[in-house]
């Protein structure tokens, strides 16, 4: 593997931007945008909007899957979305990242929940299945008001899912969870929606054990981050965490880390990375081969400057 693929959406309140766009990188830090002024994938069902696309590759069946939030923000307001939004996720599949299935809607949200926010997936080694997880705003018995919690379900084919269950119920509201596996541990990044920073935890087993907190001086004091996505940079032998500086309207910024267990991250300077010409909002990143990267560039073309 010597390249990276970034799936993302671009802007709020613009239907043609709340769809799926691609970018390619050779080093995981400098990105070039693919395609023209048309998105790679657009939704024709549900709300007809796509946010927070997350991509995975299932080695067992040789398929790529994209899952995403079913939301078009021109259709209402944030209170409506949080409390009465779509309880379904959008799903696509492909064997080559070029020929894609029709999108399908799968209802996974619990009753009385609003939108199913930012679904992601990680392979659960203990159950030999994919664990799909997301945030939903739910008012439970005893709550004075609804709170964002993380819910999840298991699947083997992204068609049939086990019953949804509550996965994380924090002391504060939580959204935008991202999970990676490294050296025998599952590392979990989440946005503390109450205090507006990223928290880091880890556990040996994905489900059924208490996660231990890892203090990160930088992340816990960086106000206004969301959409954390962690991936390993092979060339540098480091982990990269990108997060959206939404409060300052500065877009994604990368943080590098030698060892996730340490919680020590370094934010890169603007001249050390390039997020590409097109604005990038919450998405997902996977590694692909250099050969496949060339095929995607040839098929989709490089984007002109917006």
C-alpha positions in Angstrom: 0.0 0.0 0.0 1.4 3.4 -1.0 -1.5 5.7 -1.4 -4.6 6.9 0.5 -8.2 7.6 -0.5 -10.2 10.3 1.3 -14.1 10.2 0.9 -15.8 13.4 2.1 -18.5 15.9 1.6 -17.8 19.6 1.2 -20.3 22.2 2.5 -23.6 22.7 4.4 -26.8 24.0 2.9 -25.8 23.2 -0.7 -27.3 20.0 -2.0 -24.7 19.4 -4.7 -22.0 19.6 -2.1 -23.6 17.3 0.5 -22.7 14.3 -1.7 -19.6 12.1 -1.9 -16.2 13.5 -3.2 -12.8 11.8 -3.5 -9.3 12.9 -2.9 -6.0 11.0 -3.3 -2.7 11.3 -1.4 0.7 9.5 -1.9 1.8 10.3 1.7 -1.4 10.8 3.6 -0.7 14.5 4.1 -0.8 16.1 0.7 -4.1 15.6 -1.2 -5.2 16.1 -4.7 -8.9 16.2 -5.6 -10.5 13.8 -8.0 -13.4 14.5 -10.4 -14.9 17.6 -12.0 -17.6 19.8 -10.5 -19.9 16.7 -10.2 -19.7 14.5 -7.1 -18.4 10.9 -7.3 -21.7 9.6 -5.8 -25.0 11.4 -5.3 -28.0 10.1 -3.4 -31.4 9.7 -5.1 -33.2 8.3 -2.1 -34.0 9.3 1.5 -33.3 13.0 2.1 -31.2 13.0 -1.1 -28.3 14.3 0.9 -25.0 12.7 2.0 -22.8 13.7 4.9 -20.0 12.1 6.8 -19.1 9.3 4.3 -16.9 6.6 5.8 -15.2 4.0 3.6 -13.9 0.5 4.5 -12.5 -2.5 2.6 -13.6 -6.0 3.5 -10.7 -8.3 2.6 -12.8 -11.4 3.0 -15.3 -10.5 0.2 -13.0 -8.1 -1.7 -15.4 -5.3 -1.5 -15.4 -1.6 -0.6 -18.3 -0.2 1.4 -19.2 3.4 2.0 -21.7 4.3 4.8 -23.0 7.8 5.4 -25.4 10.1 7.1 -28.7 10.5 5.3 -29.1 14.2 5.5 -29.7 17.3 3.3 -29.4 20.4 5.4 -31.4 22.5 3.0 -34.5 20.5 4.2 -34.8 21.9 7.7 -32.9 23.1 10.7 -30.4 21.5 13.1 -33.0 21.0 15.8 -35.2 19.1 13.3 -32.3 17.0 12.2 -31.2 16.2 15.8 -34.6 15.3 17.0 -36.6 14.1 14.0 -34.0 13.3 11.3 -33.5 10.2 9.3 -32.8 7.1 11.4 -31.3 5.3 8.4 -27.8 5.1 7.0 -26.8 5.1 3.3 -24.7 2.2 2.0 -22.9 1.7 -1.3 -20.6 -1.1 -2.3 -17.9 -1.6 -5.0 -15.2 -4.1 -6.0 -13.0 -1.5 -7.7 -14.0 2.0 -6.4 -15.2 2.8 -9.9 -18.4 0.7 -10.4 -20.7 1.3 -7.5 -24.0 -0.3 -6.5 -27.2 1.7 -6.2 -27.4 3.3 -2.7 -29.6 1.6 -0.1 -31.1 2.9 3.0 -31.0 0.8 6.2 -32.8 1.9 9.3 -30.5 1.4 12.4 -31.5 4.3 14.6 -33.4 3.6 17.9 -37.0 4.8 18.4 -37.4 8.4 19.5 -33.9 9.2 18.2 -33.2 11.9 15.6 -30.6 11.7 12.9 -28.1 8.8 12.7 -24.9 10.9 12.7 -21.5 10.1 11.2 -21.7 6.3 11.0 -18.4 4.5 11.0 -17.2 0.9 11.1 -14.4 -1.1 12.5 -13.7 -4.9 12.2 -14.4 -6.6 15.5 -11.8 -9.4 15.8 -13.7 -11.0 18.7 -16.9 -11.5 16.8 -15.5 -11.7 13.2 -18.0 -9.1 12.1 -18.1 -5.4 11.3 -19.2 -3.1 14.1 -21.0 -0.1 12.8 -21.5 2.8 15.2 -23.0 6.3 15.2 -24.3 9.1 17.4 -28.0 9.8 18.0 -29.7 12.4 20.2 -32.0 10.6 22.6 -33.9 11.5 25.7 -34.0 8.6 28.1 -36.0 8.2 31.4 -34.5 10.5 33.9 -32.9 12.9 31.4 -33.8 16.6 31.6 -33.1 16.9 27.9 -32.0 14.7 25.0 -28.3 13.8 24.8 -26.0 12.6 22.1 -24.9 9.0 22.8 -23.1 6.5 20.6 -25.1 3.5 19.4 -24.0 0.5 17.4 -24.9 -2.8 15.6 -23.0 -5.7 13.9 -23.1 -6.7 10.3 -21.3 -9.1 8.0 -22.6 -7.8 4.7 -23.9 -4.2 5.3 -27.4 -5.4 4.5 -28.5 -7.3 7.6 -27.7 -5.8 11.0 -28.1 -7.1 14.5 -30.3 -5.2 16.9 -29.0 -1.8 17.8 -27.6 -1.2 21.3 -26.2 1.7 23.3 -22.4 1.6 23.0 -21.2 4.7 24.8 -23.1 6.7 27.3 -20.7 9.4 28.5 -21.1 11.9 31.3 -21.2 14.5 28.5 -22.7 14.4 25.0 -20.5 12.5 22.5 -20.5 12.5 18.7 -18.0 11.7 15.8 -16.4 8.5 17.2 -13.6 6.9 15.3 -12.0 3.6 16.2 -8.7 2.1 15.0 -6.8 -1.1 16.1 -3.1 -1.0 16.9 -0.9 -3.6 18.6 -3.6 -5.4 20.5 -5.7 -2.4 21.4 -8.7 -0.6 20.1 -8.2 3.1 20.3 -11.3 5.3 20.3 -11.5 9.0 19.4 -14.7 10.9 20.2 -15.8 14.5 20.2 -17.0 15.7 23.5 -19.9 17.7 22.2 -20.4 19.5 25.5 -16.9 20.8 25.9 -15.9 20.8 22.2 -12.6 18.8 22.2 -11.4 15.3 21.3 -11.1 12.6 23.9 -9.0 9.4 23.5 -9.6 6.0 25.1 -8.4 2.4 24.6 -9.5 -1.2 25.4 -8.3 -4.7 24.6 -11.8 -5.9 23.6 -14.1 -3.8 21.4 -17.3 -4.6 23.3 -18.0 -5.5 26.9 -15.0 -4.0 28.7 -14.5 -0.6 30.3 -12.3 1.7 28.2 -9.4 3.4 29.9 -8.8 7.1 29.3 -5.6 8.3 27.7 -4.7 11.9 28.5 -3.6 14.0 25.6 -2.4 17.4 26.6 -2.9 18.8 23.0 -6.2 17.3 22.2 -7.9 18.0 25.5 -6.9 21.7 25.3 -7.7 22.2 21.6 -11.2 23.8 21.6 -13.4 23.4 18.6 -12.4 20.2 16.9 -14.7 17.6 15.4 -14.7 14.7 12.8 -11.5 13.0 14.1 -10.1 10.4 11.7 -7.0 8.4 12.5 -4.8 6.4 10.1 -1.3 5.1 9.9 1.4 6.7 7.8 3.6 3.9 6.5 6.4 6.1 5.3 6.8 8.0 8.5 5.9 5.1 10.9 3.5 7.5 12.7 -0.2 7.8 13.3 -2.0 10.7 11.7 -5.1 12.1 13.3 -7.0 14.7 11.2 -9.8 16.8 12.8 -11.9 19.7 11.5 -11.2 23.0 13.2 -14.9 23.9 12.7 -15.1 26.6 15.4 -12.3 28.6 13.8 -13.6 27.8 10.2 -10.1 26.6 9.3 -10.9 23.1 8.0 -8.9 19.9 8.7 -5.6 19.9 10.4 -3.3 16.9 10.9 -1.8 15.8 14.2 1.1 13.2 14.2 1.8 10.7 16.9 4.5 8.1 17.4 2.5 5.9 19.8 -1.2 6.3 20.4 -0.8 4.9 23.9 1.3 8.0 24.8 -1.4 10.5 23.9 1.3 12.8 22.6 0.4 14.6 19.4 2.1 17.3 17.3 0.0 19.6 15.2 1.6 20.2 11.8 2.2 23.7 10.4 0.3 24.8 7.3 3.4 24.3 5.1 3.7 20.7 6.1 0.4 19.5 4.6 -2.0 20.3 1.8 -5.7 19.3 2.1 -6.3 20.0 -1.6 -8.2 22.6 -3.6 -11.7 21.4 -2.6 -13.0 22.1 0.9 -13.3 18.9 3.0 -15.8 18.1 5.6 -16.2 15.0 7.8 -15.2 11.9 5.9 -13.1 8.7 6.0 -9.6 7.6 4.8 -8.3 4.2 3.7 -5.0 2.9 2.2 -5.0 1.8 -1.4 -2.3 0.5 -3.7 -0.4 2.9 -5.9 -1.7 1.0 -8.9 -5.3 1.6 -7.8 -4.6 5.2 -7.2 -3.4 5.6 -10.8 -6.6 3.9 -12.1 -8.8 6.3 -10.0 -6.9 9.3 -11.3 -7.2 8.0 -14.9 -11.0 7.3 -14.5 -12.2 10.2 -12.5 -9.6 12.8 -13.6 -8.1 15.6 -11.5 -10.3 18.4 -10.2 -10.0 21.9 -11.6 -9.6 24.6 -9.0 -13.0 25.7 -7.7 
